[in-house]
Amino acid sequence: MSQHTQQPQFPQAPVPAAQARNGLGTAALILGIIGALSGLIPFLFWLAGILGIIALIMGLAGRGRAKRGEATNKGVALTGAILGLVSLIISVVGAVILFKAVGDAVDEIDKATNGASASKKSGDDSAKGGDKGGDKAGETLAAGDSALYPDKLTVTVSEPKPYTPSEFAVGHTKGNKAYQVTIVVENAGKEKYDASLFTTEARAGKDGVEAEGVYDDKVGKPLTGKIMPGKKVTLQQAFDAPADAKDLTVEVSPGITYDASQWDLKL
């Protein structure tokens, strides 16, 4: 009877489980959070875009690892990918807002610059026009010149001519001379002009004494009512001046919101 030698059996050590590779998912979550927060700052939209792309790629890669059993943080990786996508969207919106704001600012600067240039050119043209008889409101004008206001209201005063008041005239002093001027008010604008506050005054002689207005059936009627766009009104006014006066200054004020204009008239 043969005898067999029994070999001792030793227990085998268990195979260690593979370590979970959760780094991609965790990194995607961190970068996604930073990217989303960066996107809330307009000037950091570029950073949000870069971090968003990296977070999206790493999140998708981490989710793939979790599906293959190589990682255990599938939810973290998915959240990181979603935050990466959100960061990209915020980045695009931030870029649009910033570029639009910059464009609007440039447009405003261009408008201001062009407006200043236009105003300067307008001022130069007006100054040149003054030598040719073109006039601007607020300046001292000559007979026949026109004062043009910003709303395109135009006032023109004619040369004075001697006027003989009637026996019933008011404002004429014996020994003085009366002079009549024709005032034309034209509304070339788009809005109605209210003439209720239209006034005229005059001074005469080298001492600038007040030249009282003369009122009778032919002159001195006030300008009232409204002047419609495209219409004009002719007004006859007369002023009483000392007999030795050589000049007459007529001042016209279209209203409280207008600058008064003056005409230096030779008698």
GIBEL-V178432 format. One record per helix or strand of 2 or more residues. SS is the DSSP state (h for helix, s for strand). FROM is the first residue (numbers start at 1). TO is the last residue. If there is no record, write none. Layout:
ss=SS from=FROM to=TO
ss=SS from=FROM to=TO
This chain:
ss=h from=23 to=39
ss=h from=42 to=67
ss=h from=74 to=131
ss=s from=140 to=142
ss=s from=146 to=148
ss=s from=153 to=157
ss=s from=161 to=163
ss=s from=177 to=187
ss=s from=193 to=194
ss=h from=195 to=197
ss=s from=199 to=204
ss=s from=209 to=210
ss=s from=212 to=215
ss=s from=226 to=227
ss=s from=232 to=241
ss=s from=247 to=253
ss=s from=261 to=266
